[in-house]
Amino acid sequence: MKSIRIAALAVTLALSGPVLAQDNANMTEGEVRRVDKDTRKITLRHGPIANLDMPGMTMVFQVSDPALLDKVKVGDKVRFSADKVNGQFTVNRLEPAQP
């Protein structure tokens, strides 16, 4: 039974590797310019966002999870991913940038 669990874990990790790599490829670097927890919005100065065919600029995004805003403050360098959700540009992943 233990060997079945180990094999299942190995398969799961092997299959998630390409997904994680692809997810990281969709990350964009930016800088936090404003955080508005009341409206669930964040203003980011960012580089090009390939999956949205968007050039670098400063703009306001919705956030998919308000807890993301607890992780950052104005001036933080971040990496994020965004999509268009219900017509709104929405940050769905946000993490501190690695130096």
Buried (B, 14 or more C-beta within 10 A) or exposed (E): EEEEEEEEEEEEEEEEEEEEEEEEEBBBBBBBBEBEEEEBBBBBEBBEBEEBEBEEEEBBBBBBEEEBBEEBEEEBEBBBBBBEEEEEBBBBBBEEEEE
